[in-house]
Amino acid sequence: MQAPPINGTMVDMIIAIDTGGTKTLIAKLSDDGEIVSSQKFLTPRDQAEYLSQVISVTRELSCEDNPRGISIALPGVIRDQKAVICKNLGWQNFDIISELKIAWPDVPMWLENDANLGGVGAANLISPTPEKCLYITVSTGIGGGYIENKKIVSSTSESEISDIHFEYNGAITRWGAIANGRAIMSDFGVYASQLTNPDDQREIGRRVARGLMALIPVLRPDAIAFGGGVGAHYHLFERFVLEELEILPEQYRCPIITAPHPEEIVIYGCYYHAIDQLNN
């Protein structure tokens, strides 16, 4: 695929910005989807500081050239290409594209929810390609993206799966309150990657499975992929998740895997989303 010239210069790169509640990863990808270079930094909660770092790193990665496109992921509700709310960062009505357009007025830009883009990345990289893919990111918070035929489903694009409520240990609780990275650190005193006690791993598997029990019968995915800092270590509690899900009828069973490149899957989703938008 040959990129079109921008301002008279042939440029073959996409800048992907994966903004998380804890860290931000910015990558330059070649036109064929290879990560050429990247930088990571702690996500500032101050929007001006965040924008300053994003602009600085993007300029450095692009070597001051105009990228073919800039694809941005934020952890929150995205509507009309604006971040309506990002709870983990305390942001509301953040028009990041207008701010970045000051630096790159002629470069196409797109903003999407990070879990939706993680789903786009998973749907494009999983083999065989699932028609319906559910991506779940478990990190600072819990997010989900539901993808059909490699595209974000608009009717579920604003869903906040961390707010699923159910009975757990005798009380009504919220999925995100018991199964995200913060909850694991609070309850077990270590990161998910450091869980070695089988009883602790079983408890995390049980918590993760409770949310899946609510989602699977409704969405009927062909594949489920986990990403994020906790999701990248899904293998530690995989067998306990599957044991819990045995209660579901056979017709709801589907492969549940760690997403390809779980720490960079949103970056790849940014890339595939940008290419899809450029080609349409």
C-alpha positions as MATLAB code, in Angstrom:
seq = 'MQAPPINGTMVDMIIAIDTGGTKTLIAKLSDDGEIVSSQKFLTPRDQAEYLSQVISVTRELSCEDNPRGISIALPGVIRDQKAVICKNLGWQNFDIISELKIAWPDVPMWLENDANLGGVGAANLISPTPEKCLYITVSTGIGGGYIENKKIVSSTSESEISDIHFEYNGAITRWGAIANGRAIMSDFGVYASQLTNPDDQREIGRRVARGLMALIPVLRPDAIAFGGGVGAHYHLFERFVLEELEILPEQYRCPIITAPHPEEIVIYGCYYHAIDQLNN';
ca = [
       0.000    0.000    0.000;
       1.505    3.321   -1.043;
       0.818    6.369    1.107;
      -0.303    9.569   -0.620;
       1.959   12.632   -0.550;
       1.294   15.199    2.185;
       2.294   18.795    1.445;
       4.321   17.504   -1.487;
       6.344   15.047    0.615;
       5.906   11.287    0.529;
       5.290   10.190    4.107;
       4.660    6.591    5.180;
       3.832    6.627    8.861;
       0.952    6.566   11.298;
       1.304    7.983   14.800;
      -0.652    5.987   17.370;
      -1.316    7.385   20.854;
      -2.505    4.961   23.537;
      -3.512    7.000   26.581;
      -4.119    4.965   29.718;
      -5.084    5.834   33.259;
      -1.473    5.252   34.336;
       0.769    5.475   31.261;
       0.715    6.799   27.726;
       2.424    4.943   24.880;
       3.085    6.735   21.594;
       4.347    4.799   18.583;
       5.308    5.466   15.003;
       4.158    2.726   12.649;
       5.237    2.191    9.088;
       2.563    2.103    6.424;
       2.571   -1.714    6.557;
       1.839   -1.756   10.300;
       5.269   -2.294   11.841;
       6.144   -0.366   15.015;
       9.248    1.607   14.067;
       9.812    3.426   17.351;
       7.899    4.277   20.502;
       8.044    6.156   23.784;
       6.166    5.703   27.047;
       5.512    8.164   29.871;
       3.289    8.475   32.915;
      -0.031   10.045   31.937;
      -0.267   13.538   33.462;
      -3.675   14.300   34.920;
      -3.255   17.934   33.919;
      -4.511   18.245   30.340;
      -2.054   21.001   29.373;
       0.894   18.931   30.591;
      -0.456   15.854   28.818;
      -0.821   17.755   25.528;
       2.672   19.194   25.863;
       4.197   15.736   26.269;
       2.116   14.246   23.461;
       3.161   16.995   21.044;
       6.816   16.784   22.082;
       7.046   12.995   21.769;
       5.082   12.920   18.507;
       7.404   15.504   16.958;
      10.425   13.522   18.092;
       9.097   10.220   16.756;
       8.020   11.732   13.429;
      11.344   13.550   13.033;
       9.374   16.788   12.517;
       7.703   15.376    9.369;
       3.941   15.357    8.974;
       2.575   11.875    9.689;
       0.003   10.370    7.356;
      -2.459   10.340   10.236;
      -2.675   10.520   14.030;
      -4.879    7.978   15.777;
      -5.640    8.591   19.448;
      -7.024    6.304   22.147;
      -8.428    7.656   25.418;
      -9.885    5.676   28.356;
     -13.402    7.074   28.425;
     -16.607    7.859   26.599;
     -15.936    9.327   23.148;
     -18.687   11.199   21.344;
     -18.400   13.364   18.212;
     -14.593   13.001   18.362;
     -14.412   14.479   21.864;
     -13.730   12.834   25.214;
     -16.986   13.358   27.103;
     -15.577   11.834   30.274;
     -12.430    9.947   31.277;
     -13.162    8.898   34.855;
      -9.734    7.519   35.719;
      -8.082   10.781   34.653;
     -10.713   13.224   35.849;
     -11.172   14.672   32.348;
     -14.440   15.986   30.921;
     -15.299   17.433   27.508;
     -11.681   17.212   26.361;
     -11.356   18.284   22.708;
      -7.913   16.813   22.160;
      -8.141   16.844   18.365;
      -8.694   20.616   18.232;
      -5.649   21.069   20.441;
      -3.440   18.787   18.343;
      -4.679   20.412   15.127;
      -2.862   23.570   16.218;
       0.405   21.659   15.782;
      -0.672   19.586   12.747;
      -3.501   21.454   10.967;
      -3.352   19.366    7.779;
      -2.984   15.898    9.289;
      -6.085   13.645    9.559;
      -6.821   12.673   13.168;
      -9.203   10.244   14.844;
     -10.192    9.751   18.469;
     -11.656    6.560   19.904;
     -12.093    4.746   23.188;
      -8.988    2.717   24.040;
     -10.848   -0.561   24.585;
     -12.671   -0.200   21.274;
      -9.327    0.254   19.533;
      -7.853   -2.653   21.457;
     -10.707   -4.689   20.019;
      -9.915   -3.497   16.500;
      -6.314   -4.543   17.004;
      -7.286   -7.972   18.352;
      -9.833   -8.598   15.603;
      -7.202   -7.878   12.956;
      -4.414   -9.925   14.547;
      -6.208  -13.027   15.849;
      -6.105  -16.008   13.492;
      -8.535  -17.192   12.328;
     -10.228  -13.813   12.181;
     -13.300  -13.768   14.456;
     -16.464  -12.271   13.006;
     -17.466  -11.084   16.486;
     -14.613  -10.229   18.851;
     -14.900   -9.073   22.463;
     -11.792   -7.340   23.753;
     -11.433   -6.720   27.493;
      -8.704   -4.591   28.967;
      -7.954   -5.086   32.644;
      -5.465   -2.558   33.958;
      -6.039    0.544   36.113;
      -9.708    0.053   35.234;
     -11.724   -2.386   33.137;
     -12.875   -1.566   29.624;
     -14.328   -3.473   26.727;
     -14.653   -3.203   22.983;
     -17.078   -5.229   20.872;
     -16.024   -5.631   17.235;
     -17.877   -7.098   14.268;
     -16.093   -7.705   10.977;
     -13.096   -5.743   12.295;
     -15.190   -2.611   12.926;
     -16.402   -0.955   16.109;
     -20.099   -1.595   16.765;
     -21.613    1.862   17.253;
     -24.488    0.649   19.438;
     -22.051   -0.668   22.083;
     -19.188    1.801   21.570;
     -20.042    3.790   24.705;
     -20.667    0.790   26.944;
     -18.943    0.887   30.333;
     -18.565   -2.784   31.141;
     -16.755   -2.016   34.387;
     -20.130   -0.792   35.677;
     -21.801   -4.205   35.327;
     -23.344   -4.968   38.748;
     -23.933   -8.398   40.237;
     -24.111  -10.231   43.542;
     -20.703  -11.204   44.861;
     -19.977  -12.665   48.300;
     -23.427  -11.702   49.521;
     -23.469   -8.088   48.323;
     -24.240   -6.218   45.106;
     -20.971   -4.987   43.664;
     -19.535   -3.439   40.501;
     -17.216   -5.515   38.291;
     -14.582   -2.809   38.100;
     -14.535   -2.465   41.888;
     -13.360   -6.050   42.443;
     -11.437   -7.078   39.314;
      -9.346   -4.147   38.086;
      -5.690   -3.514   38.826;
      -6.418   -1.147   41.684;
      -8.649   -3.723   43.377;
      -6.024   -6.442   43.004;
      -3.332   -4.240   44.536;
      -5.671   -3.159   47.337;
      -6.861   -6.673   48.196;
      -3.715   -8.730   47.553;
      -0.895   -6.197   47.954;
       0.831   -7.096   44.675;
       0.427   -6.623   40.940;
      -1.390   -9.348   39.014;
       1.913  -10.459   37.485;
       3.223  -11.176   41.006;
       0.353  -13.423   42.095;
       1.869  -16.836   42.882;
      -0.570  -18.217   45.454;
      -3.073  -20.521   43.680;
      -5.839  -19.445   46.084;
      -5.268  -15.801   45.132;
      -5.183  -16.700   41.435;
      -8.435  -18.624   41.849;
     -10.078  -15.623   43.507;
      -9.018  -13.303   40.677;
     -10.282  -15.847   38.139;
     -13.593  -15.979   39.952;
     -13.921  -12.199   39.887;
     -13.060  -11.962   36.202;
     -15.454  -14.768   35.312;
     -18.409  -13.048   36.983;
     -18.307  -10.197   34.484;
     -17.862  -12.601   31.576;
     -20.948  -14.548   32.662;
     -22.991  -11.384   32.141;
     -21.388  -10.410   28.828;
     -21.084  -13.669   26.909;
     -24.781  -14.628   26.613;
     -25.673  -11.099   25.482;
     -22.894  -10.475   22.944;
     -22.226  -14.079   21.798;
     -18.611  -13.405   20.725;
     -16.620  -15.822   18.565;
     -13.475  -14.966   20.538;
     -12.545  -13.036   23.685;
      -9.132  -11.399   24.012;
      -7.636   -9.919   27.172;
      -5.238   -6.989   27.188;
      -3.966   -4.330   29.566;
      -1.472   -4.711   32.399;
      -3.543   -7.332   34.233;
      -4.992   -8.899   31.096;
      -1.487   -9.534   29.776;
      -1.137  -12.067   32.604;
      -4.439  -13.791   31.951;
      -2.577  -17.138   31.827;
      -2.067  -16.969   35.619;
      -5.796  -17.307   36.329;
      -7.038  -18.733   33.012;
      -7.933  -22.194   34.315;
      -9.933  -20.724   37.175;
     -11.872  -18.475   34.805;
     -12.710  -21.460   32.612;
     -13.792  -23.523   35.614;
     -16.234  -20.797   36.630;
     -17.589  -20.461   33.090;
     -18.458  -24.160   32.891;
     -21.828  -23.174   34.337;
     -22.713  -21.547   30.993;
     -24.458  -23.670   28.336;
     -22.257  -25.138   25.616;
     -23.517  -22.752   22.897;
     -21.853  -19.834   24.648;
     -18.353  -21.333   24.689;
     -15.656  -19.569   22.669;
     -11.862  -19.229   22.784;
     -10.618  -16.892   25.525;
      -7.032  -15.780   24.991;
      -4.458  -13.162   25.800;
      -4.549  -10.601   23.001;
      -1.612  -10.647   20.572;
       0.954   -8.098   21.771;
      -1.238   -7.291   24.812;
       0.798   -4.269   25.887;
       0.695   -2.758   22.391;
      -2.657   -4.046   21.134;
      -4.289   -0.593   21.381;
      -1.423    0.827   19.315;
      -2.145   -1.718   16.597;
      -5.837   -0.923   16.870;
      -5.053    2.765   16.370;
      -3.143    1.833   13.235;
      -5.855   -0.389   11.715;
      -8.534    2.183   12.539;
      -6.486    4.922   10.854;
      -5.887    2.856    7.741;
      -9.593    1.999    7.549;
     -10.536    5.676    7.838;
      -7.959    6.742    5.232;
      -9.235    4.147    2.785;
     -12.893    5.135    3.183;
];
